[in-house]
Amino acid sequence: MFEGKDDMSAHIKSSILGQTINIPIVNGKLGLGIWQGIYLCEFREHGGRRKIVLTIYS
């Protein structure tokens, strides 16, 4: 994939928000609070396919 004109701003936004989150699992469900959620953001104008890697430690 080639770099585009929107790459620099996408890299900055990604570094501010981060790429990794840790979420506890409580009784087989995501341990999120009432007002919490998980959002996936794409900062490039024409983003390609993405993969989500899920690792569960027990």
Biopython code that builds the backbone (N, CA, C, O; Angstrom):
import numpy as np
from Bio.PDB.StructureBuilder import StructureBuilder

atoms = [
    (1, "MET", "N", (0.848, -1.173, 0.000)),
    (1, "MET", "CA", (0.000, 0.000, 0.000)),
    (1, "MET", "C", (0.891, 1.233, 0.000)),
    (1, "MET", "O", (1.928, 1.253, 0.664)),
    (2, "PHE", "N", (0.501, 2.234, -0.724)),
    (2, "PHE", "CA", (1.280, 3.451, -0.847)),
    (2, "PHE", "C", (0.831, 4.476, 0.183)),
    (2, "PHE", "O", (-0.320, 4.488, 0.619)),
    (3, "GLU", "N", (1.760, 5.326, 0.555)),
    (3, "GLU", "CA", (1.441, 6.415, 1.471)),
    (3, "GLU", "C", (0.598, 7.446, 0.728)),
    (3, "GLU", "O", (0.831, 7.724, -0.448)),
    (4, "GLY", "N", (-0.374, 8.005, 1.421)),
    (4, "GLY", "CA", (-1.221, 9.022, 0.808)),
    (4, "GLY", "C", (-1.057, 10.360, 1.495)),
    (4, "GLY", "O", (-0.339, 10.479, 2.488)),
    (5, "LYS", "N", (-1.727, 11.363, 0.959)),
    (5, "LYS", "CA", (-1.611, 12.717, 1.514)),
    (5, "LYS", "C", (-2.213, 12.820, 2.915)),
    (5, "LYS", "O", (-1.905, 13.761, 3.647)),
    (6, "ASP", "N", (-3.061, 11.873, 3.296)),
    (6, "ASP", "CA", (-3.715, 11.911, 4.611)),
    (6, "ASP", "C", (-2.965, 11.097, 5.659)),
    (6, "ASP", "O", (-3.436, 10.983, 6.791)),
    (7, "ASP", "N", (-1.816, 10.529, 5.316)),
    (7, "ASP", "CA", (-1.101, 9.656, 6.252)),
    (7, "ASP", "C", (-0.588, 10.374, 7.494)),
    (7, "ASP", "O", (-0.713, 9.847, 8.600)),
    (8, "MET", "N", (-0.017, 11.559, 7.340)),
    (8, "MET", "CA", (0.578, 12.237, 8.493)),
    (8, "MET", "C", (-0.476, 12.548, 9.551)),
    (8, "MET", "O", (-0.261, 12.279, 10.733)),
    (9, "SER", "N", (-1.604, 13.107, 9.148)),
    (9, "SER", "CA", (-2.656, 13.413, 10.122)),
    (9, "SER", "C", (-3.224, 12.125, 10.728)),
    (9, "SER", "O", (-3.587, 12.107, 11.905)),
    (10, "ALA", "N", (-3.304, 11.064, 9.950)),
    (10, "ALA", "CA", (-3.799, 9.782, 10.470)),
    (10, "ALA", "C", (-2.841, 9.217, 11.504)),
    (10, "ALA", "O", (-3.281, 8.683, 12.522)),
    (11, "HIS", "N", (-1.537, 9.323, 11.263)),
    (11, "HIS", "CA", (-0.543, 8.834, 12.225)),
    (11, "HIS", "C", (-0.608, 9.618, 13.529)),
    (11, "HIS", "O", (-0.513, 9.032, 14.608)),
    (12, "ILE", "N", (-0.768, 10.918, 13.442)),
    (12, "ILE", "CA", (-0.843, 11.751, 14.652)),
    (12, "ILE", "C", (-2.090, 11.393, 15.456)),
    (12, "ILE", "O", (-1.996, 11.186, 16.666)),
    (13, "LYS", "N", (-3.246, 11.315, 14.817)),
    (13, "LYS", "CA", (-4.485, 10.966, 15.518)),
    (13, "LYS", "C", (-4.387, 9.582, 16.148)),
    (13, "LYS", "O", (-4.839, 9.378, 17.274)),
    (14, "SER", "N", (-3.801, 8.637, 15.432)),
    (14, "SER", "CA", (-3.659, 7.281, 15.941)),
    (14, "SER", "C", (-2.742, 7.239, 17.161)),
    (14, "SER", "O", (-3.012, 6.508, 18.114)),
    (15, "SER", "N", (-1.668, 8.012, 17.136)),
    (15, "SER", "CA", (-0.754, 8.014, 18.281)),
    (15, "SER", "C", (-1.372, 8.697, 19.499)),
    (15, "SER", "O", (-1.039, 8.346, 20.631)),
    (16, "ILE", "N", (-2.252, 9.650, 19.291)),
    (16, "ILE", "CA", (-2.926, 10.315, 20.418)),
    (16, "ILE", "C", (-3.950, 9.379, 21.054)),
    (16, "ILE", "O", (-4.020, 9.281, 22.279)),
    (17, "LEU", "N", (-4.740, 8.696, 20.241)),
    (17, "LEU", "CA", (-5.796, 7.824, 20.763)),
    (17, "LEU", "C", (-5.287, 6.452, 21.180)),
    (17, "LEU", "O", (-5.881, 5.817, 22.052)),
    (18, "GLY", "N", (-4.203, 5.983, 20.580)),
    (18, "GLY", "CA", (-3.658, 4.677, 20.916)),
    (18, "GLY", "C", (-4.218, 3.577, 20.028)),
    (18, "GLY", "O", (-5.218, 3.755, 19.333)),
    (19, "GLN", "N", (-3.534, 2.425, 20.075)),
    (19, "GLN", "CA", (-3.939, 1.306, 19.233)),
    (19, "GLN", "C", (-4.337, 0.080, 20.034)),
    (19, "GLN", "O", (-4.775, -0.914, 19.456)),
    (20, "THR", "N", (-4.196, 0.127, 21.338)),
    (20, "THR", "CA", (-4.438, -1.044, 22.170)),
    (20, "THR", "C", (-5.336, -0.679, 23.344)),
    (20, "THR", "O", (-5.194, 0.393, 23.932)),
    (21, "ILE", "N", (-6.251, -1.563, 23.680)),
    (21, "ILE", "CA", (-7.068, -1.372, 24.878)),
    (21, "ILE", "C", (-7.117, -2.683, 25.655)),
    (21, "ILE", "O", (-6.986, -3.762, 25.077)),
    (22, "ASN", "N", (-7.305, -2.581, 26.948)),
    (22, "ASN", "CA", (-7.504, -3.746, 27.814)),
    (22, "ASN", "C", (-8.882, -3.620, 28.441)),
    (22, "ASN", "O", (-9.219, -2.594, 29.032)),
    (23, "ILE", "N", (-9.668, -4.666, 28.304)),
    (23, "ILE", "CA", (-11.030, -4.656, 28.841)),
    (23, "ILE", "C", (-11.209, -5.909, 29.678)),
    (23, "ILE", "O", (-10.990, -7.017, 29.187)),
    (24, "PRO", "N", (-11.602, -5.752, 30.933)),
    (24, "PRO", "CA", (-11.843, -6.945, 31.749)),
    (24, "PRO", "C", (-13.101, -7.694, 31.285)),
    (24, "PRO", "O", (-14.052, -7.087, 30.792)),
    (25, "ILE", "N", (-13.085, -8.998, 31.450)),
    (25, "ILE", "CA", (-14.260, -9.822, 31.172)),
    (25, "ILE", "C", (-14.790, -10.310, 32.508)),
    (25, "ILE", "O", (-14.078, -10.964, 33.269)),
    (26, "VAL", "N", (-16.045, -9.986, 32.785)),
    (26, "VAL", "CA", (-16.679, -10.323, 34.057)),
    (26, "VAL", "C", (-17.875, -11.230, 33.773)),
    (26, "VAL", "O", (-18.813, -10.837, 33.080)),
    (27, "ASN", "N", (-17.831, -12.430, 34.307)),
    (27, "ASN", "CA", (-18.908, -13.408, 34.096)),
    (27, "ASN", "C", (-19.198, -13.620, 32.604)),
    (27, "ASN", "O", (-20.358, -13.718, 32.205)),
    (28, "GLY", "N", (-18.154, -13.688, 31.793)),
    (28, "GLY", "CA", (-18.307, -13.952, 30.369)),
    (28, "GLY", "C", (-18.741, -12.773, 29.527)),
    (28, "GLY", "O", (-19.020, -12.942, 28.340)),
    (29, "LYS", "N", (-18.807, -11.569, 30.108)),
    (29, "LYS", "CA", (-19.218, -10.371, 29.366)),
    (29, "LYS", "C", (-18.144, -9.312, 29.505)),
    (29, "LYS", "O", (-17.359, -9.324, 30.453)),
    (30, "LEU", "N", (-18.119, -8.384, 28.540)),
    (30, "LEU", "CA", (-17.171, -7.284, 28.629)),
    (30, "LEU", "C", (-17.481, -6.439, 29.866)),
    (30, "LEU", "O", (-18.630, -6.063, 30.097)),
    (31, "GLY", "N", (-16.460, -6.148, 30.649)),
    (31, "GLY", "CA", (-16.644, -5.391, 31.888)),
    (31, "GLY", "C", (-16.635, -3.894, 31.646)),
    (31, "GLY", "O", (-15.769, -3.187, 32.162)),
    (32, "LEU", "N", (-17.592, -3.402, 30.864)),
    (32, "LEU", "CA", (-17.698, -1.974, 30.577)),
    (32, "LEU", "C", (-18.735, -1.335, 31.492)),
    (32, "LEU", "O", (-19.697, -1.984, 31.904)),
    (33, "GLY", "N", (-18.535, -0.072, 31.802)),
    (33, "GLY", "CA", (-19.506, 0.667, 32.599)),
    (33, "GLY", "C", (-20.719, 1.053, 31.767)),
    (33, "GLY", "O", (-20.769, 0.791, 30.565)),
    (34, "ILE", "N", (-21.672, 1.663, 32.400)),
    (34, "ILE", "CA", (-22.932, 2.034, 31.733)),
    (34, "ILE", "C", (-22.681, 2.936, 30.529)),
    (34, "ILE", "O", (-23.294, 2.743, 29.480)),
    (35, "TRP", "N", (-21.792, 3.913, 30.662)),
    (35, "TRP", "CA", (-21.574, 4.906, 29.608)),
    (35, "TRP", "C", (-20.327, 4.616, 28.783)),
    (35, "TRP", "O", (-19.902, 5.467, 28.002)),
    (36, "GLN", "N", (-19.741, 3.454, 28.936)),
    (36, "GLN", "CA", (-18.530, 3.127, 28.191)),
    (36, "GLN", "C", (-18.856, 2.336, 26.932)),
    (36, "GLN", "O", (-19.864, 1.633, 26.871)),
    (37, "GLY", "N", (-18.002, 2.457, 25.939)),
    (37, "GLY", "CA", (-18.168, 1.727, 24.693)),
    (37, "GLY", "C", (-16.827, 1.549, 24.015)),
    (37, "GLY", "O", (-15.823, 2.108, 24.458)),
    (38, "ILE", "N", (-16.803, 0.788, 22.962)),
    (38, "ILE", "CA", (-15.599, 0.559, 22.172)),
    (38, "ILE", "C", (-15.861, 1.130, 20.784)),
    (38, "ILE", "O", (-16.852, 0.785, 20.140)),
    (39, "TYR", "N", (-14.976, 1.995, 20.332)),
    (39, "TYR", "CA", (-15.125, 2.622, 19.033)),
    (39, "TYR", "C", (-13.911, 2.314, 18.168)),
    (39, "TYR", "O", (-12.777, 2.438, 18.630)),
    (40, "LEU", "N", (-14.131, 1.922, 16.943)),
    (40, "LEU", "CA", (-13.070, 1.699, 15.976)),
    (40, "LEU", "C", (-13.049, 2.901, 15.039)),
    (40, "LEU", "O", (-14.073, 3.254, 14.454)),
    (41, "CYS", "N", (-11.889, 3.525, 14.897)),
    (41, "CYS", "CA", (-11.781, 4.743, 14.101)),
    (41, "CYS", "C", (-10.861, 4.526, 12.909)),
    (41, "CYS", "O", (-9.815, 3.888, 13.029)),
    (42, "GLU", "N", (-11.247, 5.048, 11.784)),
    (42, "GLU", "CA", (-10.397, 5.056, 10.591)),
    (42, "GLU", "C", (-10.112, 6.509, 10.262)),
    (42, "GLU", "O", (-11.040, 7.287, 10.035)),
    (43, "PHE", "N", (-8.835, 6.886, 10.231)),
    (43, "PHE", "CA", (-8.465, 8.278, 10.028)),
    (43, "PHE", "C", (-8.023, 8.584, 8.606)),
    (43, "PHE", "O", (-7.817, 9.748, 8.263)),
    (44, "ARG", "N", (-7.876, 7.569, 7.783)),
    (44, "ARG", "CA", (-7.499, 7.824, 6.392)),
    (44, "ARG", "C", (-8.763, 8.049, 5.574)),
    (44, "ARG", "O", (-9.822, 7.509, 5.895)),
    (45, "GLU", "N", (-8.650, 8.837, 4.531)),
    (45, "GLU", "CA", (-9.809, 9.126, 3.687)),
    (45, "GLU", "C", (-10.322, 7.870, 2.990)),
    (45, "GLU", "O", (-11.529, 7.696, 2.822)),
    (46, "HIS", "N", (-9.404, 6.999, 2.586)),
    (46, "HIS", "CA", (-9.790, 5.773, 1.888)),
    (46, "HIS", "C", (-9.069, 4.597, 2.545)),
    (46, "HIS", "O", (-8.165, 4.006, 1.954)),
    (47, "GLY", "N", (-9.469, 4.269, 3.746)),
    (47, "GLY", "CA", (-8.826, 3.189, 4.483)),
    (47, "GLY", "C", (-9.081, 1.834, 3.850)),
    (47, "GLY", "O", (-10.133, 1.600, 3.256)),
    (48, "GLY", "N", (-8.119, 0.958, 3.981)),
    (48, "GLY", "CA", (-8.247, -0.387, 3.422)),
    (48, "GLY", "C", (-8.832, -1.343, 4.454)),
    (48, "GLY", "O", (-9.396, -0.922, 5.464)),
    (49, "ARG", "N", (-8.690, -2.619, 4.185)),
    (49, "ARG", "CA", (-9.186, -3.647, 5.100)),
    (49, "ARG", "C", (-8.345, -3.639, 6.362)),
    (49, "ARG", "O", (-7.146, -3.365, 6.305)),
    (50, "ARG", "N", (-8.946, -3.930, 7.485)),
    (50, "ARG", "CA", (-8.258, -3.978, 8.766)),
    (50, "ARG", "C", (-8.551, -5.307, 9.435)),
    (50, "ARG", "O", (-9.570, -5.942, 9.166)),
    (51, "LYS", "N", (-7.650, -5.717, 10.304)),
    (51, "LYS", "CA", (-7.852, -6.912, 11.104)),
    (51, "LYS", "C", (-7.858, -6.516, 12.564)),
    (51, "LYS", "O", (-7.112, -5.628, 12.976)),
    (52, "ILE", "N", (-8.694, -7.168, 13.343)),
    (52, "ILE", "CA", (-8.726, -6.969, 14.792)),
    (52, "ILE", "C", (-8.147, -8.222, 15.418)),
    (52, "ILE", "O", (-8.576, -9.336, 15.119)),
    (53, "VAL", "N", (-7.176, -8.032, 16.282)),
    (53, "VAL", "CA", (-6.547, -9.157, 16.994)),
    (53, "VAL", "C", (-7.064, -9.150, 18.417)),
    (53, "VAL", "O", (-6.923, -8.155, 19.127)),
    (54, "LEU", "N", (-7.658, -10.245, 18.835)),
    (54, "LEU", "CA", (-8.216, -10.388, 20.167)),
    (54, "LEU", "C", (-7.405, -11.439, 20.908)),
    (54, "LEU", "O", (-7.291, -12.580, 20.459)),
    (55, "THR", "N", (-6.845, -11.048, 22.042)),
    (55, "THR", "CA", (-6.083, -11.983, 22.879)),
    (55, "THR", "C", (-6.754, -12.034, 24.247)),
    (55, "THR", "O", (-6.975, -10.997, 24.872)),
    (56, "ILE", "N", (-7.075, -13.233, 24.708)),
    (56, "ILE", "CA", (-7.731, -13.395, 26.004)),
    (56, "ILE", "C", (-6.776, -14.124, 26.930)),
    (56, "ILE", "O", (-6.313, -15.224, 26.628)),
    (57, "TYR", "N", (-6.484, -13.493, 28.066)),
    (57, "TYR", "CA", (-5.647, -14.102, 29.093)),
    (57, "TYR", "C", (-6.554, -14.601, 30.208)),
    (57, "TYR", "O", (-7.466, -13.896, 30.641)),
    (58, "SER", "N", (-6.305, -15.790, 30.656)),
    (58, "SER", "CA", (-7.111, -16.289, 31.781)),
    (58, "SER", "C", (-6.231, -16.906, 32.830)),
    (58, "SER", "O", (-6.728, -17.381, 33.851)),
]
sb = StructureBuilder()
sb.init_structure("model")
sb.init_model(0)
sb.init_chain("A")
sb.init_seg("    ")
for serial, (resi, resn, name, xyz) in enumerate(atoms, 1):
    if name == "N":
        sb.init_residue(resn, " ", resi, " ")
    sb.init_atom(name, np.array(xyz, "f"), 0.0, 1.0, " ", f" {name:<3s}", serial, name[0])
structure = sb.get_structure()
